[in-house]
Amino acid sequence: MTNEKVTVREAAFRIFQHFGVDRLFGNPGSTELPMLKAMPFPYVMGLNEAVVMGMADGYARATGKPSLVNLHSSAGTGHSLGNLFTAYKNNTPIVVTAGQQARSILPHDPFLFAERATEFPRPYVKFSVEPARAEDVPLALIRAFITALTPPMGPVFVSIPVDDWDRECEMPLLPEVALTRTPDGDGLERIARMLDAASRPALVLGTGVANCGGWEDAIELAEKIGASVWAAPYAARETFPENHPQFAGFLPAWRDQIQTLLDPFDAILVAGAPVFTYHVEGSGPHWPRHAQLAALSDDPNHLAALPGGFGVLGDVGAGLAIISEFAKERAFNGPSHQLKSPEPAMNAPYVLKRVSELRPEQAVIVEEAPTARGPEHDVLPITREGGFYTCASGGLGYSLPASIGIALGQPDKVIAILGDGSAMYTIQGLFAAKLEAANVSFVILNNAAYAALTGFSGEFGMNHVPGCDLSGLDFALLAEGHGVPARRVDTLGELDEALEWSFAQTGPSLLDIRIA
C-alpha cells in the first residue's frame, strides 16, 4: 500500500479520473461546497436534481462510461429519486455522492441533516454507504465505482459529511478490474442445439443487448439461423435494425397477446430481457406451450424469475456471438415488420412519419411520449446502434434531461420526442440545454392531456379520469423563457418547415406541435 498522504478531496479526484469521469452533474448545496473546490473537470448544472440525474443517466448510456452525480442532502436526494429509480431500471452506472452535515454536529439533529442517509435511496441502488471515518471515503468511492460497473450495472450512493473533504487520508492504490462475465459454454451450446432443432426459431431482444454492445452480435446470430426477431416488451434501447427483413415487430406487455404473436414459433431465445415484462394481469402460459424457451441475460434477477425454460447468466453480446458459432446456418422465411404510411393530418402518426423522413441520417431518438409509442413503432424505424433511448421504469420526467446528457456524450443530432405531460416533469432542463449548447431538437407532441391515462382507463372499466386536462400550456413560451429558440406548429402547412428548421440547429431548439 502507498503511504502518500493527501486530502480526501484530492484522493477522490484521482479516483474519479481513474474511472473515466470527465464531468460532474449536480445542483450545488451548502453541504457539497467543499467537494467543488478546484475541480479538475467541468460542472454540469441542472435546476432540479431530477434533471441532474436524467442528464447523468443519458450521458453514461451514450458514452459507456460511469457518470458522477453530486446531490444535496435529504431534500436534494429526494428530488432525484424518480430518475434514480429509472437509472436502476436502465442499468445505468452512476456514482451518486450526497452531502451530509459535519460529523461533529450529527448527534444534535442539525439543519440539513440526512438521517439514515444510506436507507433513503434503497432499494434502487446497488450499494449505499456513509463511511464511518473520513479516511474511509476513498475506499468507499472505489468500491462504489466497481459495483456500479459490475453487470448488471446500476447506480450506487455514497453519503459524505461536509467536513470530510479537507481531512487527511492515505491515498489508496487504484485497482484495474475486468468485469465482463463470460456465459457458460455448455449452456450456450445447449441453446444452440435448441435453435438447431426448431423449424421456426425466434429471438426476443431486450435492453440488455444494447447495454453490452451486442447489436452486431444479434444481427449475426439472427441472419445465420434465419430467426425472426422481436423487440421485448418496453425495450428501453435499440435492439435490432427495425428495417431489417428479419425484424418481426414489438411484443406488447400483455400476456395473451405475447402468446398469440409467438405462437408460430417452436424455439424462442429471450436475450437481455425478462420473460416477460407485463403491464396488466394475464392468465395462461407465458409463451406458447408447444415451444421451447431459453433466456440469456447478465441480470440474475431475470433468471431467478424465469417461469420455466432454460437460462444462462453472462454477457449478452458475448453469449450471442458464441451461440452463433455453435448454431447451424439456415435461410429465413418469415414475415417482416411492415411500416405504415398515415394520411396527412395533425396527429402523432403523421408527425412522426415526417420526423422519420426529415431527420438527419445519424440522428438519435430519445422518446417519452407514451401515447405515441405505438405510432412510433409503425412509422419511425430505429436503424443504427446507439440510435434509441427511453426509460425502462415507465416513470415520467426522464427523457427531456436524458436527451441533453446523450447529446453531450456523442456527436450526432438528438431528437427528443416528448409528450406534453412528460415534458412538464422536468421542463427546467431546458435551461441546462441552453447552458451546455446541447444539440437537441425537443419535439413536443402537445395533445393538451395525459392521454396515456385516458387511453388506458378502459382496462379498469372507467370512462373518465380526473386530472388529465393540460389545456393552456404553451411550450414555445416556456422554451423562450429558458433561452431556447422555439416555434409553435398548428397546421400541416407549417410542419415540414418547422422540423427542418429545428433539425438544422446546432444547439437546442423546441417545437410545440399541436396534435389531435
LOMIRO-880149 format. One record per residue (C-alpha): x, y, z; residue in one letter; chain. Coordinates in nm, 4 decimals, padded with zeros to 6 digits. Example, Ala and Ser with C-alpha at 12.3 -4.5 7.8 and 13.67 -1.06 7.14 Angstrom:
2
- 01.2300_-00.4500_00.7800_A_A
- 01.3670_-00.1060_00.7140_S_A
//
This chain:
516
- 00.0000_00.0000_00.0000_M_A
- 00.1056_00.3562_-00.0644_T_A
- 00.1860_00.5801_00.2341_N_A
- 00.1214_00.9015_00.0409_E_A
- -00.0862_01.1456_00.2457_K_A
- -00.3484_01.3533_00.0625_V_A
- -00.6810_01.5146_00.1434_T_A
- -00.9987_01.3191_00.0914_V_A
- -01.0844_01.5604_-00.1921_R_A
- -00.7512_01.5021_-00.3665_E_A
- -00.7931_01.1265_-00.3359_A_A
- -01.1495_01.1475_-00.4657_A_A
- -01.0464_01.3490_-00.7724_F_A
- -00.7818_01.0892_-00.8598_R_A
- -01.0368_00.8107_-00.8190_I_A
- -01.2897_00.9904_-01.0401_F_A
- -01.0338_01.0346_-01.3160_Q_A
- -00.9124_00.6752_-01.2804_H_A
- -01.2631_00.5515_-01.3611_F_A
- -01.3037_00.7827_-01.6617_G_A
- -01.5130_01.0614_-01.5094_V_A
- -01.4766_01.3803_-01.7125_D_A
- -01.7564_01.5972_-01.5680_R_A
- -01.9747_01.6296_-01.2598_L_A
- -02.3543_01.6598_-01.2806_F_A
- -02.5099_01.8485_-00.9929_G_A
- -02.7179_02.1195_-00.8326_N_A
- -02.4953_02.2773_-00.5667_P_A
- -02.5899_02.2951_-00.1995_G_A
- -02.4120_02.4044_00.1151_S_A
- -02.3112_02.0563_00.2344_T_A
- -02.1408_01.9878_-00.1003_E_A
- -01.9411_02.3072_-00.1467_L_A
- -01.6015_02.1728_-00.0233_P_A
- -01.6211_01.8959_-00.2868_M_A
- -01.6357_02.1550_-00.5649_L_A
- -01.3103_02.3280_-00.4717_K_A
- -01.0513_02.3127_-00.7557_A_A
- -01.2476_02.0543_-00.9559_M_A
- -01.0379_01.9147_-01.2445_P_A
- -01.3324_01.8796_-01.4850_F_A
- -01.6495_02.0711_-01.5860_P_A
- -01.9594_02.1045_-01.3683_Y_A
- -02.2907_02.0410_-01.5480_V_A
- -02.5670_02.2194_-01.3602_M_A
- -02.9347_02.1251_-01.3550_G_A
- -03.2044_02.3358_-01.1930_L_A
- -03.3528_02.0342_-01.0171_N_A
- -03.1988_01.7072_-00.9026_E_A
- -03.4337_01.5048_-01.1249_A_A
- -03.2846_01.6942_-01.4203_V_A
- -02.9336_01.6281_-01.2897_V_A
- -02.9957_01.2547_-01.2575_M_A
- -03.1584_01.2308_-01.6003_G_A
- -02.8679_01.4115_-01.7704_M_A
- -02.6142_01.1890_-01.5953_A_A
- -02.8066_00.8768_-01.6946_D_A
- -02.8202_00.9807_-02.0596_G_A
- -02.4513_01.0685_-02.0605_Y_A
- -02.3481_00.7322_-01.9111_A_A
- -02.5635_00.5355_-02.1541_R_A
- -02.4337_00.7286_-02.4551_A_A
- -02.0647_00.7103_-02.3600_T_A
- -02.0477_00.3703_-02.1940_G_A
- -01.8639_00.5326_-01.9009_K_A
- -01.9821_00.5845_-01.5436_P_A
- -02.1385_00.9197_-01.4595_S_A
- -02.0730_01.1136_-01.1404_L_A
- -02.3604_01.2970_-00.9691_V_A
- -02.3430_01.5207_-00.6633_N_A
- -02.6662_01.5814_-00.4704_L_A
- -02.7672_01.7875_-00.1717_H_A
- -02.8584_01.6019_00.1491_S_A
- -03.2090_01.4669_00.2095_S_A
- -03.4209_01.7155_00.0131_A_A
- -03.1979_01.7148_-00.2952_G_A
- -03.1637_01.3387_-00.2857_T_A
- -03.5412_01.3165_-00.2557_G_A
- -03.5898_01.5292_-00.5652_H_A
- -03.3713_01.2888_-00.7616_S_A
- -03.5408_00.9651_-00.6609_L_A
- -03.7771_00.9279_-00.9591_G_A
- -03.4917_00.9356_-01.2061_N_A
- -03.2671_00.7383_-00.9694_L_A
- -03.5314_00.4652_-00.9891_F_A
- -03.5186_00.4940_-01.3688_T_A
- -03.1377_00.4698_-01.3652_A_A
- -03.1696_00.1494_-01.1631_Y_A
- -03.4169_00.0040_-01.4140_K_A
- -03.1983_00.1265_-01.7024_N_A
- -02.8914_-00.0493_-01.5543_N_A
- -02.7001_00.2782_-01.5771_T_A
- -02.3635_00.3048_-01.3965_P_A
- -02.3953_00.6238_-01.1891_I_A
- -02.1974_00.7059_-00.8757_V_A
- -02.4022_00.9406_-00.6590_V_A
- -02.2290_01.1387_-00.3862_T_A
- -02.4579_01.3239_-00.1469_A_A
- -02.3828_01.5899_00.1092_G_A
- -02.4176_01.5325_00.4829_Q_A
- -02.3778_01.7692_00.7749_Q_A
- -02.0474_01.7876_00.9641_A_A
- -01.9716_01.4848_01.1786_R_A
- -01.9275_01.6883_01.4976_S_A
- -02.2883_01.8101_01.4959_I_A
- -02.4623_01.4968_01.3681_L_A
- -02.5720_01.3974_01.7249_P_A
- -02.7629_01.7275_01.7543_H_A
- -03.0089_01.6772_01.4652_D_A
- -02.8683_01.9755_01.2727_P_A
- -03.0290_02.1670_00.9887_F_A
- -02.9938_01.9820_00.6539_L_A
- -02.9063_01.6593_00.8381_F_A
- -02.9759_01.3398_00.6403_A_A
- -03.0961_01.0890_00.8999_E_A
- -03.0461_00.7285_00.7840_R_A
- -02.8884_00.8667_00.4673_A_A
- -02.7968_00.5259_00.3268_T_A
- -03.1531_00.3937_00.3601_E_A
- -03.3174_00.6781_00.1679_F_A
- -03.2222_00.5680_-00.1879_P_A
- -03.2712_00.1964_-00.1232_R_A
- -03.3707_-00.0367_-00.2805_P_A
- -03.2913_00.1385_-00.6076_Y_A
- -02.9152_00.1485_-00.5682_V_A
- -02.6764_-00.1453_-00.5790_K_A
- -02.4632_-00.0152_-00.2914_F_A
- -02.5231_00.2565_-00.0313_S_A
- -02.2802_00.3724_00.2363_V_A
- -02.1860_00.6586_00.4653_E_A
- -01.8238_00.5821_00.5596_P_A
- -01.7576_00.5513_00.9326_A_A
- -01.4491_00.7777_00.9100_R_A
- -01.3339_01.0460_00.6717_A_A
- -01.0290_00.8310_00.5977_E_A
- -01.2606_00.5591_00.4623_D_A
- -01.4210_00.7792_00.1936_V_A
- -01.1687_00.6989_-00.0855_P_A
- -01.2079_00.3228_-00.0462_L_A
- -01.5866_00.3622_-00.0376_A_A
- -01.5694_00.5522_-00.3672_L_A
- -01.3528_00.2823_-00.5289_I_A
- -01.5988_00.0161_-00.4189_R_A
- -01.8865_00.2289_-00.5472_A_A
- -01.7413_00.2622_-00.8978_F_A
- -01.6613_-00.1072_-00.9279_I_A
- -02.0075_-00.2026_-00.8023_T_A
- -02.1773_00.0398_-01.0423_A_A
- -01.9857_-00.1049_-01.3374_L_A
- -02.0301_-00.4730_-01.2473_T_A
- -02.3067_-00.6336_-01.4595_P_A
- -02.5908_-00.5831_-01.4234_P_A
- -02.4764_-00.2224_-01.3945_M_A
- -02.6630_00.0337_-01.1873_G_A
- -02.6432_00.3397_-00.9610_P_A
- -02.4689_00.3485_-00.6224_V_A
- -02.4803_00.6027_-00.3370_F_A
- -02.2139_00.7468_-00.1048_V_A
- -02.3097_00.9956_00.1678_S_A
- -02.0144_01.2186_00.2626_I_A
- -02.0110_01.4627_00.5599_P_A
- -01.9176_01.8163_00.4630_V_A
- -01.6064_01.8274_00.6846_D_A
- -01.4554_01.5086_00.5353_D_A
- -01.3220_01.6658_00.2172_W_A
- -01.0302_01.8521_00.3786_D_A
- -00.9315_01.5691_00.6149_R_A
- -00.6031_01.3904_00.5557_E_A
- -00.6052_01.0270_00.4439_C_A
- -00.3783_00.7717_00.2853_E_A
- -00.4029_00.7540_-00.0932_M_A
- -00.5213_00.4001_-00.1773_P_A
- -00.3943_00.2004_-00.4710_L_A
- -00.6294_00.2205_-00.7691_L_A
- -00.7348_-00.1238_-00.8962_P_A
- -00.7894_-00.2324_-01.2546_E_A
- -01.0769_-00.4817_-01.2613_V_A
- -01.2080_-00.6933_-01.5514_A_A
- -01.5848_-00.7031_-01.5034_L_A
- -01.7199_-00.8947_-01.8055_T_A
- -01.8780_-01.2300_-01.7146_R_A
- -01.8424_-01.4868_-01.9945_T_A
- -02.1508_-01.7115_-02.0115_P_A
- -02.1195_-02.0856_-01.9558_D_A
- -02.0146_-02.2567_-02.2799_G_A
- -02.2144_-02.5741_-02.2168_D_A
- -02.5269_-02.3675_-02.1545_G_A
- -02.4771_-02.1705_-02.4755_L_A
- -02.4218_-02.4908_-02.6722_E_A
- -02.7491_-02.6234_-02.5301_R_A
- -02.9281_-02.3087_-02.6559_I_A
- -02.7705_-02.3580_-02.9978_A_A
- -02.8987_-02.7168_-03.0101_R_A
- -03.2483_-02.5938_-02.9183_M_A
- -03.2409_-02.3444_-03.2047_L_A
- -03.0992_-02.6024_-03.4480_D_A
- -03.3794_-02.8467_-03.3704_A_A
- -03.6509_-02.5899_-03.4354_A_A
- -03.8357_-02.5392_-03.7605_S_A
- -03.9182_-02.1741_-03.6807_R_A
- -03.6861_-02.0086_-03.4243_P_A
- -03.7413_-01.6600_-03.2809_A_A
- -03.5214_-01.4161_-03.0924_L_A
- -03.6711_-01.1742_-02.8396_V_A
- -03.4188_-00.8996_-02.7726_L_A
- -03.4233_-00.6540_-02.4836_G_A
- -03.2351_-00.3566_-02.3449_T_A
- -02.9515_-00.5784_-02.2235_G_A
- -02.8413_-00.6339_-02.5842_V_A
- -02.7672_-00.2625_-02.6247_A_A
- -02.6216_-00.2237_-02.2751_N_A
- -02.3467_-00.4739_-02.3556_C_A
- -02.2857_-00.3540_-02.7137_G_A
- -02.4430_-00.6636_-02.8673_G_A
- -02.6082_-00.5026_-03.1729_W_A
- -02.3817_-00.6673_-03.4337_E_A
- -02.3807_-00.9982_-03.2429_D_A
- -02.7605_-01.0082_-03.2548_A_A
- -02.7641_-00.9373_-03.6300_I_A
- -02.5033_-01.2063_-03.6954_E_A
- -02.6930_-01.4727_-03.4992_L_A
- -03.0335_-01.3855_-03.6477_A_A
- -02.9014_-01.3952_-04.0036_E_A
- -02.7127_-01.7203_-03.9526_K_A
- -03.0048_-01.9182_-03.8053_I_A
- -03.2822_-01.7496_-04.0071_G_A
- -03.4695_-01.6366_-03.6979_A_A
- -03.7489_-01.3857_-03.6700_S_A
- -03.6552_-01.1058_-03.4290_V_A
- -03.8909_-00.9352_-03.1845_W_A
- -03.8213_-00.6419_-02.9541_A_A
- -03.9004_-00.7346_-02.5941_A_A
- -04.1858_-00.5522_-02.4190_P_A
- -04.0873_-00.1979_-02.3207_Y_A
- -03.7308_-00.2303_-02.4504_A_A
- -03.5567_00.0911_-02.3444_A_A
- -03.2818_00.0846_-02.6109_R_A
- -03.2396_-00.0172_-02.9730_E_A
- -03.2263_-00.3965_-03.0049_T_A
- -03.2125_-00.4740_-03.3796_F_A
- -03.2400_-00.2756_-03.7083_P_A
- -03.6119_-00.2123_-03.7474_E_A
- -03.5817_-00.2005_-04.1274_N_A
- -03.4147_-00.5435_-04.1405_H_A
- -03.6223_-00.8073_-04.3256_P_A
- -03.5986_-01.0416_-04.0247_Q_A
- -03.7378_-00.7848_-03.7799_F_A
- -04.0877_-00.9039_-03.6887_A_A
- -04.2030_-00.6214_-03.4601_G_A
- -04.2569_-00.5276_-03.0966_F_A
- -04.4009_-00.7558_-02.8310_L_A
- -04.6675_-00.5848_-02.6177_P_A
- -04.6769_-00.6086_-02.2385_A_A
- -04.9898_-00.8256_-02.2394_W_A
- -04.9543_-01.1996_-02.1765_R_A
- -05.2312_-01.3166_-02.4084_D_A
- -05.1009_-01.1025_-02.6950_Q_A
- -04.7465_-01.2343_-02.6440_I_A
- -04.8781_-01.5909_-02.6642_Q_A
- -05.0593_-01.5109_-02.9894_T_A
- -04.7645_-01.3348_-03.1554_L_A
- -04.5149_-01.6059_-03.0586_L_A
- -04.7478_-01.8967_-03.1421_D_A
- -04.5913_-01.9619_-03.4888_P_A
- -04.2506_-02.0328_-03.3325_F_A
- -04.1250_-02.3542_-03.1754_D_A
- -03.7995_-02.2270_-03.0189_A_A
- -03.7652_-01.8853_-02.8504_I_A
- -03.4471_-01.7256_-02.7162_L_A
- -03.5027_-01.4218_-02.4938_V_A
- -03.1804_-01.2199_-02.4648_A_A
- -03.1200_-00.9180_-02.2431_G_A
- -03.4753_-00.9053_-02.1056_A_A
- -03.7014_-01.0787_-01.8543_P_A
- -03.9604_-01.3368_-01.9562_V_A
- -04.1669_-01.1147_-01.9820_F_A
- -04.2454_-00.7574_-01.8736_T_A
- -04.6229_-00.7181_-01.8250_Y_A
- -04.8393_-00.4106_-01.7716_H_A
- -05.1625_-00.5760_-01.6610_V_A
- -05.2734_-00.9086_-01.5209_E_A
- -05.2902_-01.2065_-01.7526_G_A
- -05.3534_-01.5774_-01.7487_S_A
- -05.2328_-01.8881_-01.9244_G_A
- -04.8750_-01.9795_-02.0215_P_A
- -04.6073_-01.7145_-02.0567_H_A
- -04.5197_-01.8410_-02.4043_W_A
- -04.6804_-02.0972_-02.6387_P_A
- -04.6941_-02.4412_-02.4787_R_A
- -04.5558_-02.6167_-02.7863_H_A
- -04.2389_-02.4014_-02.7948_A_A
- -03.9100_-02.4429_-02.6117_Q_A
- -03.7709_-02.1338_-02.4410_L_A
- -03.4251_-02.0248_-02.3256_A_A
- -03.3048_-01.6982_-02.1710_A_A
- -02.9654_-01.5276_-02.1812_L_A
- -02.9045_-01.2308_-01.9510_S_A
- -02.6368_-01.0639_-01.7404_D_A
- -02.9034_-00.9952_-01.4756_D_A
- -02.9514_-01.2814_-01.2280_P_A
- -03.2948_-01.1419_-01.1394_N_A
- -03.4126_-01.2230_-01.4920_H_A
- -03.3135_-01.5850_-01.4421_L_A
- -03.4399_-01.6050_-01.0842_A_A
- -03.7860_-01.5035_-01.2098_A_A
- -03.7755_-01.7334_-01.5130_L_A
- -04.1161_-01.9093_-01.5324_P_A
- -03.9751_-02.2333_-01.6760_G_A
- -03.7438_-02.2882_-01.9670_G_A
- -03.3627_-02.2760_-01.9506_F_A
- -03.1400_-01.9839_-01.8536_G_A
- -02.7756_-01.8823_-01.8932_V_A
- -02.6137_-01.5981_-01.6982_L_A
- -02.3497_-01.3753_-01.8545_G_A
- -02.2611_-01.1052_-02.1041_D_A
- -02.5384_-01.0979_-02.3632_V_A
- -02.3304_-00.9892_-02.6638_G_A
- -02.0600_-01.2457_-02.5951_A_A
- -02.3252_-01.5128_-02.5479_G_A
- -02.4989_-01.4344_-02.8752_L_A
- -02.1648_-01.4467_-03.0581_A_A
- -02.0788_-01.7889_-02.9117_I_A
- -02.4258_-01.9292_-02.9892_I_A
- -02.3725_-01.8131_-03.3471_S_A
- -02.0505_-02.0153_-03.3624_E_A
- -02.2298_-02.3286_-03.2390_F_A
- -02.5527_-02.2955_-03.4391_A_A
- -02.6257_-02.4242_-03.7873_K_A
- -02.6919_-02.1946_-04.0801_E_A
- -03.0343_-02.1763_-04.2430_R_A
- -03.2420_-01.9383_-04.4551_A_A
- -03.5069_-01.7001_-04.3212_F_A
- -03.8624_-01.7456_-04.4448_N_A
- -04.0758_-01.5470_-04.2006_G_A
- -04.2782_-01.2240_-04.2282_P_A
- -04.1241_-00.8773_-04.1841_S_A
- -04.2426_-00.5826_-03.9773_H_A
- -04.4393_-00.3514_-04.2051_Q_A
- -04.4127_00.0246_-04.1700_L_A
- -04.7266_00.2309_-04.2249_K_A
- -04.7946_00.5412_-04.4336_S_A
- -05.0512_00.7514_-04.2466_P_A
- -05.2585_01.0090_-04.4291_E_A
- -05.1594_01.3747_-04.3766_P_A
- -05.3113_01.5013_-04.0506_A_A
- -05.2026_01.6825_-03.7370_M_A
- -05.1731_01.3654_-03.5340_N_A
- -04.8901_01.1619_-03.3847_A_A
- -04.8584_00.9032_-03.6654_P_A
- -04.8180_01.1604_-03.9409_Y_A
- -04.5941_01.3964_-03.7409_V_A
- -04.3636_01.1066_-03.6524_L_A
- -04.3619_00.9937_-04.0158_K_A
- -04.2341_01.3371_-04.1142_R_A
- -03.9754_01.3255_-03.8347_V_A
- -03.8575_00.9929_-03.9770_S_A
- -03.8279_01.1259_-04.3301_E_A
- -03.6675_01.4621_-04.2459_L_A
- -03.4319_01.3656_-03.9610_R_A
- -03.0549_01.3820_-04.0130_P_A
- -02.9186_01.0437_-04.1194_E_A
- -02.7476_00.9560_-03.7904_Q_A
- -02.9930_01.1301_-03.5577_A_A
- -03.0548_00.9692_-03.2186_V_A
- -03.4148_00.9359_-03.0994_I_A
- -03.4960_00.9828_-02.7295_V_A
- -03.8599_00.9146_-02.6514_E_A
- -04.1061_00.9800_-02.3701_E_A
- -04.4474_01.0102_-02.5307_A_A
- -04.6449_00.7087_-02.4061_P_A
- -04.9457_00.7553_-02.6339_T_A
- -04.7180_00.7872_-02.9368_A_A
- -04.5107_00.4733_-02.8743_R_A
- -04.7338_00.2612_-03.0991_G_A
- -04.7292_00.5091_-03.3887_P_A
- -04.3538_00.5469_-03.3423_E_A
- -04.3112_00.1734_-03.3970_H_A
- -04.5260_00.1983_-03.7099_D_A
- -04.3537_00.4894_-03.8853_V_A
- -04.0176_00.5758_-03.7226_L_A
- -03.7739_00.2839_-03.7568_P_A
- -03.4559_00.2799_-03.5497_I_A
- -03.1815_00.1563_-03.7785_T_A
- -02.8484_00.2323_-03.6081_R_A
- -02.6635_00.1200_-03.2983_E_A
- -02.6925_00.3825_-03.0272_G_A
- -02.9972_00.5234_-03.2037_G_A
- -03.2718_00.4989_-02.9400_F_A
- -03.3183_00.5691_-02.5693_Y_A
- -03.6162_00.5754_-02.3379_T_A
- -03.6796_00.4917_-01.9732_C_A
- -03.7168_00.1321_-01.8604_A_A
- -03.9056_00.2359_-01.5464_S_A
- -04.2080_00.3988_-01.7078_G_A
- -04.1529_00.6995_-01.4806_G_A
- -04.2051_01.0359_-01.6470_L_A
- -03.9530_01.3198_-01.6416_G_A
- -03.6555_01.1211_-01.7669_Y_A
- -03.6155_01.1760_-02.1385_S_A
- -03.6001_01.5559_-02.1566_L_A
- -03.2868_01.5787_-01.9378_P_A
- -03.1538_01.2436_-02.0637_A_A
- -03.1524_01.3797_-02.4181_S_A
- -02.9194_01.6578_-02.3006_I_A
- -02.6785_01.4060_-02.1465_G_A
- -02.6921_01.1938_-02.4619_I_A
- -02.6127_01.4998_-02.6744_A_A
- -02.3115_01.5737_-02.4513_L_A
- -02.1944_01.2125_-02.4808_G_A
- -02.1918_01.1639_-02.8583_Q_A
- -02.1658_01.3871_-03.1682_P_A
- -02.4932_01.3326_-03.3569_D_A
- -02.8157_01.5310_-03.3501_K_A
- -03.0568_01.4194_-03.0761_V_A
- -03.4319_01.4357_-03.1345_I_A
- -03.6322_01.4208_-02.8107_A_A
- -03.9913_01.3154_-02.8821_I_A
- -04.1887_01.4120_-02.5736_L_A
- -04.5487_01.4252_-02.4652_G_A
- -04.6729_01.7480_-02.3140_D_A
- -04.7363_01.5867_-01.9770_G_A
- -04.3966_01.4147_-01.9782_S_A
- -04.2106_01.7324_-02.0682_A_A
- -04.3577_01.9280_-01.7763_M_A
- -04.1988_01.6983_-01.5176_Y_A
- -03.8503_01.8347_-01.5894_T_A
- -03.9135_02.1350_-01.8118_I_A
- -03.6399_02.3311_-01.6296_Q_A
- -03.3928_02.1012_-01.8039_G_A
- -03.4223_02.3408_-02.0985_L_A
- -03.2014_02.5822_-01.9050_F_A
- -02.9261_02.3185_-01.8880_A_A
- -02.9710_02.2530_-02.2602_A_A
- -02.9115_02.6230_-02.3233_K_A
- -02.6082_02.6417_-02.0903_L_A
- -02.4470_02.3347_-02.2477_E_A
- -02.5423_02.4247_-02.6075_A_A
- -02.6814_02.0699_-02.6327_A_A
- -02.7605_01.9679_-02.9922_N_A
- -03.1178_01.8583_-02.9154_V_A
- -03.4398_01.9144_-03.1069_S_A
- -03.7190_01.8939_-02.8490_F_A
- -04.0340_01.7841_-03.0336_V_A
- -04.3360_01.8223_-02.8046_I_A
- -04.6436_01.6285_-02.9182_L_A
- -04.8944_01.8532_-02.7470_N_A
- -05.2405_01.6950_-02.7212_N_A
- -05.3340_01.9000_-02.4112_A_A
- -05.3849_01.5897_-02.1967_A_A
- -05.2373_01.2999_-02.0047_Y_A
- -05.3715_01.0914_-02.2901_A_A
- -05.1860_00.7743_-02.1833_A_A
- -05.4081_00.7584_-01.8740_L_A
- -05.7308_00.8342_-02.0529_T_A
- -05.6457_00.5737_-02.3150_G_A
- -05.5611_00.3113_-02.0521_F_A
- -05.8675_00.3754_-01.8380_S_A
- -06.0723_00.1184_-02.0294_G_A
- -05.8597_-00.1587_-01.8762_E_A
- -06.0290_-00.0725_-01.5446_F_A
- -06.3789_-00.0089_-01.6750_G_A
- -06.3520_00.3707_-01.6425_M_A
- -06.4864_00.6287_-01.8869_N_A
- -06.3470_00.9353_-01.7070_H_A
- -06.0110_01.0016_-01.5417_V_A
- -05.9756_01.3209_-01.3342_P_A
- -05.6698_01.5450_-01.3531_G_A
- -05.5771_01.4725_-01.7159_C_A
- -05.6659_01.8038_-01.8847_D_A
- -05.3488_02.0000_-01.9715_L_A
- -05.5092_02.2697_-02.1842_S_A
- -05.3327_02.6046_-02.1878_G_A
- -04.9680_02.5019_-02.1740_L_A
- -04.7525_02.6985_-02.4203_D_A
- -04.4191_02.5227_-02.4669_F_A
- -04.2831_02.7796_-02.7095_A_A
- -04.3128_03.0465_-02.4396_L_A
- -04.1668_02.8126_-02.1773_L_A
- -03.8681_02.7379_-02.4006_A_A
- -03.8040_03.1018_-02.4832_E_A
- -03.8154_03.1803_-02.1107_G_A
- -03.5256_02.9381_-02.0667_H_A
- -03.3323_03.0876_-02.3586_G_A
- -03.4123_02.8114_-02.6089_V_A
- -03.5457_02.9178_-02.9534_P_A
- -03.8867_02.7688_-03.0228_A_A
- -04.1787_02.7592_-03.2634_R_A
- -04.5417_02.6629_-03.2265_R_A
- -04.6838_02.4445_-03.5062_V_A
- -05.0609_02.4440_-03.5520_D_A
- -05.1129_02.3355_-03.9142_T_A
- -04.9854_02.0829_-04.1656_L_A
- -04.8566_02.3634_-04.3828_G_A
- -04.6141_02.4674_-04.1068_E_A
- -04.4936_02.1203_-04.0100_L_A
- -04.2131_02.0352_-04.2546_D_A
- -04.0546_02.3792_-04.2489_E_A
- -04.0561_02.3799_-03.8689_A_A
- -03.8970_02.0341_-03.8468_L_A
- -03.6295_02.1301_-04.0995_E_A
- -03.5577_02.4494_-03.9046_W_A
- -03.5183_02.2610_-03.5766_S_A
- -03.3053_01.9802_-03.7216_F_A
- -03.0717_02.2382_-03.8804_A_A
- -02.9881_02.3992_-03.5461_Q_A
- -02.6551_02.3105_-03.3836_T_A
- -02.7819_02.3918_-03.0343_G_A
- -03.1135_02.3299_-02.8594_P_A
- -03.4476_02.4164_-03.0172_S_A
- -03.8084_02.3278_-02.9389_L_A
- -04.1228_02.2670_-03.1419_L_A
- -04.4651_02.2832_-02.9731_D_A
- -04.6649_02.0714_-03.2192_I_A
- -05.0397_02.0854_-03.1587_R_A
- -05.1845_01.7444_-03.2432_I_A
- -05.5333_01.5992_-03.2246_A_A
//
